[in-house]
Amino acid sequence: MLLWQRAKDPAKGAWALPGGYLDGGETLERSIRRHLAAKVDVRKLSHLEQLETRSEPLRYPRERQLATAYLALVPTPADPAVPEDTGWHTVDALPRMAFDHGEIARAGRERLRGRLMYTSIGGALAPATFTIADLREIYAAALGHDVSSTNLQRVLVRRGLLEATGERREPGPSGGRPAALFRFTPRRTT
């Protein structure tokens, strides 16, 4: 998860999800894209969906704030040039988080995990074409546990989410057979 470290109070030094205030006349989606670009230099997303709305009266110490959280996925391969106060963190080992942002981060992880096996949202995490071994690594990282390549392929093909391209990737320096390349079927990820 991409987080930025707060430089001001409240919660100075704590890590936070990128976000901010909604400008007049701005949609929620336009606002999150603006804040991602401005705060963490992420300008391209492969998936964006509304996650939840937070309304706890004391979630922010200075004033009543409603928060609409989004699950945003960055396309692969991606390595955005992030500012010095920004970094990637695993949700299982989050640093000290500001406000309720840790809860929001965990809710995003659970939403992603819940959708991986029945939608093509995995395509938002994967490159355009990939081997099953590549896809297994992506799913294992997102799910937080090892995944069987055979079972992953069988489930995704059976659900009509994955198809073979008919192409193969040449073996690496250690040799072996050329690996078959796959892609997600052209569907919406939401």
Secondary structure, DSSP 4 states (H G I P E B T S, - for coil): -EEEE--SSSSTT-EE-S--PPPTT--HHHHHHHHHHHHH-----SEEEEEEEE--TTSSSSS---EEEEEEE--SS------TTEEE--GGG--SBSTTHHHHHHHHHHHHHHHTTTSTTHHHHS-SSB-HHHHHHHHHHHHTS---HHHHHHHHHHTT-EEEEEEEEPPBTTB-PPEEEEEE-S----
